[in-house]
């Protein structure tokens, strides 16, 4: 479990390079219309966002072999294809309300790695509008370092991405990057 007292964890090379790394927001319905998204930067320098609410469910967009896939089933989920782990430089996972309403935070972000390893990040917090940056991931010499961020950003997805250094993304509006 990632907590304020222990906010970071390094996955082993095996966990960082085999199978799929899956991040899923497991929340009760009373949280609201919580949606997950991520902003990413690849080793090539390409940056953009992925979230299933607006059809941006693959990263890079239009790729025959996407590195990142977002989908919505019972819970929002973001998966990283670890066969391509060398392509990933860094990313952030964020939560937001699709209808721009205040969310009543609760539940957990559950990260699952190779071999059934499971990491939980509690999503507790007071009701709030805006975007919450939940998790950051950095590729450090082939090993993924996960860090619990849990930072509320007043404003839009664009503002949350900019707050974490994703300033090379050009935006159509406050929620949609230009491709």
Backbone as CSV, one residue per row, in Angstrom:
resi,resn,N_x,N_y,N_z,CA_x,CA_y,CA_z,C_x,C_y,C_z
1,UNK,0.847,-1.178,0.000,0.000,0.000,0.000,0.888,1.235,0.000
2,UNK,0.556,2.185,-0.859,1.268,3.457,-0.861,0.498,4.439,-0.001
3,UNK,1.194,5.051,0.944,0.581,5.967,1.896,1.440,7.225,1.996
4,UNK,0.969,8.262,2.700,1.823,9.440,2.895,3.140,9.107,3.602
5,UNK,3.136,8.112,4.478,4.357,7.723,5.182,5.297,6.912,4.290
6,UNK,4.758,6.193,3.329,5.540,5.386,2.388,4.992,5.632,0.983
7,UNK,5.315,6.788,0.376,4.658,7.176,-0.873,5.256,6.592,-2.148
8,UNK,6.407,5.921,-2.085,7.050,5.457,-3.317,7.420,3.982,-3.219
9,UNK,7.484,3.360,-4.400,7.807,1.944,-4.494,8.472,1.709,-5.842
10,UNK,9.530,0.921,-5.855,10.192,0.560,-7.105,9.843,-0.875,-7.436
11,UNK,9.292,-1.075,-8.637,9.014,-2.425,-9.104,10.323,-3.072,-9.539
12,UNK,10.412,-4.384,-9.438,11.605,-5.087,-9.900,11.663,-5.024,-11.425
13,UNK,12.793,-5.393,-11.997,12.918,-5.434,-13.458,11.897,-6.399,-14.049
14,UNK,11.661,-7.507,-13.371,10.682,-8.480,-13.836,9.282,-7.873,-13.836
15,UNK,8.899,-7.225,-12.741,7.582,-6.591,-12.646,7.450,-5.422,-13.614
16,UNK,8.555,-4.791,-13.977,8.547,-3.642,-14.876,8.609,-4.043,-16.346
17,UNK,8.866,-5.334,-16.644,9.094,-5.704,-18.028,8.334,-6.898,-18.553
18,UNK,7.515,-7.547,-17.728,6.788,-8.729,-18.192,5.294,-8.536,-17.955
19,UNK,4.514,-8.871,-18.969,3.052,-8.843,-18.839,2.474,-7.454,-18.987
20,UNK,1.541,-7.164,-18.116,0.805,-5.901,-18.161,0.787,-5.286,-16.771
21,UNK,0.955,-3.985,-16.710,0.770,-3.243,-15.465,-0.596,-2.579,-15.579
22,UNK,-1.502,-2.931,-14.682,-2.880,-2.458,-14.761,-3.205,-1.574,-13.566
23,UNK,-3.831,-0.431,-13.840,-4.261,0.502,-12.802,-5.770,0.652,-12.913
24,UNK,-6.479,0.374,-11.834,-7.939,0.356,-11.856,-8.486,1.124,-10.654
25,UNK,-9.431,2.036,-10.909,-10.084,2.792,-9.839,-11.272,1.978,-9.345
26,UNK,-11.166,1.447,-8.156,-12.254,0.653,-7.581,-12.959,1.503,-6.541
27,UNK,-14.152,1.961,-6.903,-14.904,2.893,-6.067,-16.376,2.535,-6.071
28,UNK,-17.060,2.903,-4.994,-18.509,2.743,-4.921,-19.173,3.815,-5.787
29,UNK,-20.412,3.569,-6.165,-21.144,4.494,-7.032,-21.325,5.874,-6.401
30,UNK,-21.371,5.948,-5.055,-21.610,7.247,-4.417,-20.421,8.206,-4.523
31,UNK,-19.270,7.740,-5.049,-18.132,8.625,-5.287,-18.496,9.652,-6.367
32,UNK,-19.304,9.228,-7.322,-19.676,10.092,-8.446,-19.154,9.503,-9.738
33,UNK,-19.081,10.314,-10.759,-18.665,9.822,-12.076,-17.146,9.903,-12.247
34,UNK,-16.429,9.260,-11.343,-14.970,9.253,-11.376,-14.483,8.575,-12.645
35,UNK,-13.595,9.251,-13.356,-12.960,8.719,-14.548,-11.448,8.802,-14.366
36,UNK,-10.757,7.819,-14.907,-9.296,7.818,-14.880,-8.764,8.247,-16.236
37,UNK,-7.638,8.895,-16.205,-6.906,9.216,-17.415,-5.435,9.227,-17.087
38,UNK,-4.607,9.322,-18.116,-3.182,9.466,-17.862,-2.562,10.365,-18.915
39,UNK,-1.549,11.073,-18.495,-0.698,11.834,-19.406,0.611,11.064,-19.449
40,UNK,1.174,10.929,-20.661,2.385,10.135,-20.785,3.419,10.835,-21.647
41,UNK,4.657,10.426,-21.431,5.770,10.845,-22.282,6.541,9.593,-22.642
42,UNK,6.738,9.387,-23.937,7.516,8.254,-24.414,8.978,8.662,-24.582
43,UNK,9.865,7.685,-24.686,11.303,7.963,-24.869,11.548,8.801,-26.118
44,UNK,10.668,8.672,-27.112,10.791,9.449,-28.345,10.493,10.932,-28.121
45,UNK,9.935,11.266,-26.954,9.555,12.639,-26.654,8.077,12.896,-26.873
46,UNK,7.379,11.971,-27.518,5.944,12.139,-27.761,5.190,12.181,-26.439
47,UNK,4.283,13.149,-26.318,3.449,13.265,-25.123,2.003,13.435,-25.539
48,UNK,1.108,12.908,-24.729,-0.327,13.091,-24.946,-1.062,12.534,-23.727
49,UNK,-2.362,12.367,-23.878,-3.179,11.793,-22.807,-3.966,10.606,-23.331
50,UNK,-4.410,9.784,-22.408,-5.268,8.642,-22.711,-6.365,8.625,-21.658
51,UNK,-7.608,8.583,-22.091,-8.723,8.247,-21.204,-9.918,7.838,-22.045
52,UNK,-10.663,6.852,-21.576,-11.680,6.229,-22.421,-12.936,7.064,-22.647
53,UNK,-13.095,8.168,-21.973,-14.362,8.899,-22.069,-14.546,9.636,-23.377
54,UNK,-13.450,9.984,-24.053,-13.616,10.741,-25.290,-13.021,10.030,-26.506
55,UNK,-12.894,8.713,-26.415,-12.360,7.954,-27.532,-10.846,7.932,-27.604
56,UNK,-10.183,8.545,-26.649,-8.717,8.556,-26.610,-8.257,7.374,-25.758
57,UNK,-8.461,6.173,-26.270,-8.223,4.993,-25.451,-6.913,4.274,-25.757
58,UNK,-6.114,4.804,-26.685,-4.827,4.201,-27.012,-3.729,5.239,-26.973
59,UNK,-2.567,4.829,-26.533,-1.409,5.711,-26.571,-0.205,4.939,-27.084
60,UNK,0.473,5.407,-28.086,0.123,6.581,-28.871,-1.116,6.326,-29.731
61,UNK,-1.840,7.386,-29.936,-3.091,7.319,-30.692,-2.830,6.811,-32.109
62,UNK,-3.663,5.862,-32.541,-3.549,5.310,-33.884,-2.447,4.278,-34.048
63,UNK,-1.802,3.903,-32.965,-0.702,2.945,-33.023,-1.219,1.532,-33.256
64,UNK,-0.499,0.771,-34.080,-0.827,-0.643,-34.276,-0.447,-1.465,-33.047
65,UNK,0.541,-0.988,-32.293,0.970,-1.630,-31.044,0.957,-0.600,-29.935
66,UNK,-0.223,-0.298,-29.372,-0.281,0.733,-28.332,0.500,0.321,-27.087
67,UNK,1.141,1.300,-26.483,1.878,1.101,-25.238,0.900,1.182,-24.065
68,UNK,-0.114,2.068,-24.203,-1.079,2.315,-23.138,-2.490,2.119,-23.695
69,UNK,-3.320,1.414,-22.933,-4.715,1.192,-23.323,-5.599,1.560,-22.140
70,UNK,-6.621,2.365,-22.408,-7.604,2.712,-21.368,-8.936,2.107,-21.766
71,UNK,-9.648,1.605,-20.783,-10.974,1.034,-21.066,-11.883,1.241,-19.870
72,UNK,-13.153,1.159,-20.157,-14.174,1.315,-19.121,-15.004,0.051,-19.111
73,UNK,-15.017,-0.635,-17.993,-15.897,-1.773,-17.777,-16.660,-1.426,-16.516
74,UNK,-16.580,-2.232,-15.502,-17.186,-1.866,-14.226,-16.447,-0.670,-13.620
75,UNK,-15.124,-0.662,-13.778,-14.270,0.418,-13.296,-13.410,0.918,-14.459
76,UNK,-12.976,2.167,-14.382,-12.016,2.669,-15.362,-10.690,1.958,-15.125
77,UNK,-9.979,1.677,-16.231,-8.741,0.918,-16.142,-7.746,1.442,-17.169
78,UNK,-6.498,1.532,-16.776,-5.401,1.901,-17.672,-4.373,0.787,-17.582
79,UNK,-3.959,0.268,-18.747,-2.994,-0.831,-18.793,-1.779,-0.433,-19.619
80,UNK,-0.619,-0.857,-19.149,0.635,-0.636,-19.863,1.133,-1.971,-20.393
81,UNK,1.441,-2.026,-21.684,2.007,-3.223,-22.300,3.495,-3.241,-21.970
82,UNK,3.897,-4.104,-21.061,5.267,-4.089,-20.572,6.265,-4.712,-21.549
83,UNK,5.785,-5.314,-22.647,6.712,-5.729,-23.700,7.353,-4.499,-24.334
84,UNK,6.711,-3.346,-24.137,7.212,-2.090,-24.685,7.645,-1.128,-23.570
85,UNK,8.024,-1.668,-22.424,8.329,-0.834,-21.260,9.447,0.167,-21.517
86,UNK,10.361,-0.155,-22.421,11.457,0.781,-22.711,10.955,2.060,-23.368
87,UNK,9.763,2.000,-23.965,9.199,3.171,-24.633,8.684,4.217,-23.650
88,UNK,8.329,3.799,-22.450,7.706,4.695,-21.474,8.770,5.446,-20.679
89,UNK,8.726,6.760,-20.747,9.629,7.608,-19.960,8.996,7.920,-18.601
90,UNK,7.742,8.413,-18.660,7.031,8.767,-17.428,5.555,8.925,-17.744
91,UNK,4.749,8.897,-16.683,3.318,9.173,-16.831,2.725,9.547,-15.490
92,UNK,1.558,10.166,-15.564,0.756,10.409,-14.358,-0.625,9.831,-14.606
93,UNK,-1.236,9.339,-13.558,-2.624,8.883,-13.601,-3.433,9.895,-12.818
94,UNK,-4.530,10.363,-13.401,-5.369,11.364,-12.750,-6.820,10.916,-12.740
95,UNK,-7.567,11.437,-11.784,-8.993,11.182,-11.674,-9.747,12.493,-11.820
96,UNK,-10.897,12.439,-12.475,-11.682,13.642,-12.711,-13.143,13.257,-12.905
97,UNK,-14.013,14.236,-12.843,-15.433,14.032,-13.102,-15.708,14.382,-14.556
98,UNK,-16.279,13.447,-15.276,-16.601,13.678,-16.686,-17.589,14.830,-16.841
99,UNK,-18.472,14.986,-15.854,-19.484,16.066,-15.913,-19.049,17.300,-15.133
100,UNK,-17.792,17.340,-14.716,-17.225,18.485,-14.008,-17.943,18.765,-12.688
101,UNK,-18.294,17.682,-11.971,-18.954,17.783,-10.667,-17.949,17.476,-9.560
102,UNK,-18.287,17.855,-8.350,-17.449,17.493,-7.202,-17.558,15.988,-6.974
103,UNK,-16.427,15.350,-6.747,-16.395,13.923,-6.457,-16.282,13.713,-4.959
104,UNK,-16.934,12.679,-4.460,-16.842,12.293,-3.045,-15.831,11.160,-2.973
105,UNK,-14.579,11.513,-2.796,-13.471,10.573,-2.918,-13.583,9.406,-1.952
106,UNK,-13.266,8.227,-2.443,-13.258,7.004,-1.655,-12.833,5.849,-2.548
107,UNK,-12.623,4.702,-1.965,-12.168,3.547,-2.721,-10.658,3.528,-2.812
108,UNK,-10.152,2.916,-3.880,-8.699,2.792,-4.036,-8.331,2.674,-5.507
109,UNK,-7.128,3.111,-5.827,-6.522,2.804,-7.114,-5.738,1.527,-6.871
110,UNK,-6.054,0.484,-7.613,-5.384,-0.806,-7.449,-4.470,-1.022,-8.657
111,UNK,-3.186,-1.197,-8.374,-2.184,-1.435,-9.409,-1.789,-2.906,-9.320
112,UNK,-1.877,-3.603,-10.455,-1.543,-5.022,-10.494,-0.383,-5.234,-11.457
113,UNK,0.629,-5.982,-10.995,1.822,-6.244,-11.797,1.982,-7.751,-11.985
114,UNK,3.017,-8.127,-12.705,3.340,-9.517,-12.984,3.396,-10.336,-11.697
115,UNK,2.918,-11.549,-11.775,2.965,-12.450,-10.634,1.913,-12.158,-9.592
116,UNK,0.936,-11.305,-9.919,-0.134,-11.003,-8.988,0.208,-9.955,-7.950
117,UNK,1.367,-9.316,-8.073,1.709,-8.242,-7.131,0.632,-7.173,-7.204
118,UNK,0.211,-6.696,-6.054,-0.889,-5.733,-5.979,-0.503,-4.587,-5.060
119,UNK,-0.671,-3.378,-5.581,-0.371,-2.169,-4.822,-1.658,-1.363,-4.742
120,UNK,-1.998,-0.868,-3.558,-3.220,-0.091,-3.380,-2.887,1.323,-2.940
121,UNK,-3.619,2.278,-3.505,-3.512,3.684,-3.109,-4.900,4.128,-2.685
122,UNK,-5.135,4.369,-1.401,-6.449,4.840,-0.966,-6.798,6.165,-1.647
123,UNK,-8.039,6.295,-2.087,-8.516,7.513,-2.755,-9.355,8.372,-1.820
124,UNK,-9.057,8.327,-0.541,-9.824,9.080,0.441,-9.550,10.572,0.327
125,UNK,-10.539,11.348,0.696,-10.389,12.794,0.701,-11.737,13.462,0.751
126,UNK,-11.752,14.740,1.076,-13.026,15.452,1.141,-13.609,15.649,-0.266
127,UNK,-14.925,15.810,-0.362,-15.530,16.079,-1.673,-14.879,17.306,-2.303
128,UNK,-14.609,17.199,-3.602,-13.946,18.315,-4.272,-14.145,18.243,-5.779
129,UNK,-14.205,19.417,-6.403,-14.195,19.469,-7.863,-12.734,19.476,-8.336
130,UNK,-12.521,19.531,-9.601,-11.164,19.602,-10.127,-10.636,18.236,-10.491
131,UNK,-9.329,18.155,-10.604,-8.646,16.938,-11.033,-7.671,16.535,-9.931
132,UNK,-7.630,15.264,-9.628,-6.682,14.759,-8.634,-5.627,13.929,-9.363
133,UNK,-4.377,14.332,-9.235,-3.275,13.524,-9.745,-3.020,12.465,-8.678
134,UNK,-3.262,11.216,-9.047,-3.251,10.119,-8.093,-1.873,9.472,-7.979
135,UNK,-1.253,9.239,-9.119,-0.041,8.424,-9.153,0.892,8.947,-10.238
136,UNK,2.175,8.896,-9.980,3.158,9.141,-11.041,4.006,7.885,-11.204
137,UNK,4.508,7.688,-12.420,5.341,6.539,-12.743,6.526,7.060,-13.545
138,UNK,7.729,6.662,-13.152,8.952,7.048,-13.850,9.740,5.797,-14.182
139,UNK,10.321,5.764,-15.365,11.170,4.661,-15.784,12.611,5.044,-15.443
140,UNK,13.162,4.407,-14.423,14.527,4.681,-13.979,15.384,3.451,-14.296
141,UNK,16.171,3.554,-15.359,17.059,2.464,-15.782,16.328,1.123,-15.886
142,UNK,15.140,1.137,-16.486,14.409,-0.107,-16.736,13.523,-0.582,-15.598
143,UNK,13.490,0.137,-14.498,12.594,-0.211,-13.391,11.609,0.929,-13.187
144,UNK,10.352,0.580,-12.974,9.327,1.596,-12.768,9.274,1.997,-11.299
145,UNK,9.297,3.290,-11.082,9.127,3.840,-9.735,7.729,4.445,-9.690
146,UNK,6.905,3.941,-8.776,5.543,4.442,-8.582,5.540,5.358,-7.377
147,UNK,4.830,6.466,-7.514,4.748,7.411,-6.400,3.310,7.859,-6.224
148,UNK,2.821,7.761,-5.010,1.492,8.267,-4.670,1.571,9.787,-4.621
149,UNK,0.778,10.459,-5.452,0.778,11.921,-5.492,-0.406,12.489,-4.709
150,UNK,-1.615,12.044,-5.025,-2.845,12.447,-4.340,-2.972,13.963,-4.206
151,UNK,-2.631,14.667,-5.260,-2.678,16.131,-5.253,-3.877,16.635,-6.044
152,UNK,-4.693,17.461,-5.395,-5.817,18.105,-6.070,-5.298,19.303,-6.853
153,UNK,-5.750,19.423,-8.083,-5.403,20.551,-8.930,-6.702,21.253,-9.285
154,UNK,-6.820,22.497,-8.881,-8.014,23.269,-9.258,-7.986,23.464,-10.757
155,UNK,-9.096,23.191,-11.380,-9.167,23.414,-12.812,-9.327,22.130,-13.596
156,UNK,-8.716,22.099,-14.756,-8.977,21.087,-15.772,-7.858,20.043,-15.861
157,UNK,-8.089,19.072,-16.722,-7.068,18.077,-17.036,-5.826,18.781,-17.580
158,UNK,-6.016,19.781,-18.424,-4.886,20.543,-18.975,-4.032,21.139,-17.853
159,UNK,-4.679,21.726,-16.844,-3.934,22.329,-15.731,-3.200,21.273,-14.913
160,UNK,-3.814,20.116,-14.708,-3.149,19.035,-13.965,-1.920,18.544,-14.726
161,UNK,-2.058,18.387,-16.032,-0.917,17.940,-16.844,0.208,18.962,-16.808
162,UNK,-0.126,20.219,-16.938,0.897,21.267,-16.894,1.582,21.328,-15.526
163,UNK,0.821,21.093,-14.451,1.390,21.117,-13.102,2.461,20.042,-12.919
164,UNK,2.390,18.974,-13.723,3.354,17.885,-13.628,4.335,17.868,-14.798
165,UNK,4.476,19.005,-15.461,5.509,19.147,-16.480,5.161,18.645,-17.862
166,UNK,3.919,18.319,-18.103,3.502,17.898,-19.441,3.069,19.133,-20.230
167,UNK,4.027,20.029,-20.456,3.717,21.303,-21.095,3.953,21.295,-22.602
168,UNK,4.352,20.146,-23.158,4.531,20.048,-24.607,3.266,19.558,-25.307
169,UNK,2.183,19.359,-24.558,0.912,18.945,-25.149,0.173,20.202,-25.597
170,UNK,-0.296,20.214,-26.839,-1.124,21.299,-27.352,-2.576,20.892,-27.150
171,UNK,-3.407,21.836,-26.674,-4.771,21.508,-26.272,-5.815,22.178,-27.170
172,UNK,-6.873,21.416,-27.510,-8.026,21.965,-28.209,-8.887,22.761,-27.228
173,UNK,-9.065,22.198,-26.037,-9.809,22.841,-24.950,-9.222,22.335,-23.641
174,UNK,-9.870,22.632,-22.531,-9.324,22.297,-21.208,-9.228,20.802,-20.937
175,UNK,-9.910,19.967,-21.716,-9.910,18.534,-21.478,-9.305,17.717,-22.615
176,UNK,-9.185,18.298,-23.834,-8.856,17.527,-25.025,-7.560,17.992,-25.677
177,UNK,-6.545,17.111,-25.726,-5.322,17.488,-26.427,-5.499,17.403,-27.939
178,UNK,-4.702,18.165,-28.651,-4.677,18.124,-30.101,-3.746,16.996,-30.524
179,UNK,-4.191,16.199,-31.460,-3.317,15.128,-32.002,-2.864,15.470,-33.384
